[in-house]
C-alpha cells in the first residue's frame, strides 16, 4: 500500500474500549472551485464507516460533505476487552474503500 | 404515530423528494443498522428536509441529558471538533446537523446496543452556525443545540 488510508487505536478500559480512528481522505465537498482553473472540484468524500467488534457490527457511521478532511472519529464499545479484534472500514462516494483490523490494547 | 402520519400527509402534498423516499420505504425511521447510505438526507439543502429524510421527523425534545461539547469560537471553520455524549439509554442513533451549512446533515451514526452513546468527530462549518445534535432513543428524538462562532469559513469558495 502506497499510502496509509486509516489509522486506528483501540484502548481497553474497565468494561469497554475506546476506539479512535483517523481516516485519511480529502473529503472534497463538490462545492469548491479550483483556484487555477475555476472549475468545480468534484465531490469525493467518505460516506460510510463501519465499526465491528469481533466481526459483529457495532456501529455504522454515515458521513456527509460537512465532515472535515481526514475525518477523526472516536467511539466507545461496551464489553470490548483486551485482545479483542476491532475492525474499521470506510467506503467513499467513488467506490473506493479501505479497512483495517486492530487489537484492543 | 398519528403525528407521523400527519407530517407524512403534509409532505406528500408538497411532493418533495424526501417524502417520496419515505413513502417508498427507503428511509423509514426504523432503518436497520448498516442500511444504505441515506442519500436524500445528506443531499438536502434545508434543515427540515435533512431531518425529515434521516429521522422521519423534525420535532425533537430539547434536553440537558445530551452533552454537546464544541468550542464557542472556531478560528478555523474547516476543523471544528464536536463531541456528543448522552446519559440516555437505548440510543439508536446520534446525528449532527450544522444549520447554516449548504448541506446541513454532517454525520449520523447508527448504533447497536454495544455502542456507548458517545461520538466525537470534526466537522466543517461554512460560517457561524447553530449546531444541533440529535439522539434517537426508544423511538423518541432528543436534541441539544449550540451556536459556534466561526471566524474563518471552512467550505472554501
Interface residues (C-beta under 8 A of the other chain):
Chain A: X16 X29 X31 X32 X33 X47 X48 X50 X51 X53 X56 X57 X58 X59 X60 X61 X62 X63 X64 X65 X66 X67 X68 X69 X71 X72 X73 X74 X75 X76 X77 X78 X79 X80
Chain B: X33 X34 X35 X37 X38 X42 X78 X79 X80 X81 X83 X98 X101 X102 X103 X104 X105 X106 X107 X108 X109 X110 X111 X112 X113 X114 X115 X116 X118 X119 X120 X121 X122 X123 X124 X125 X154 X155 X156 X157
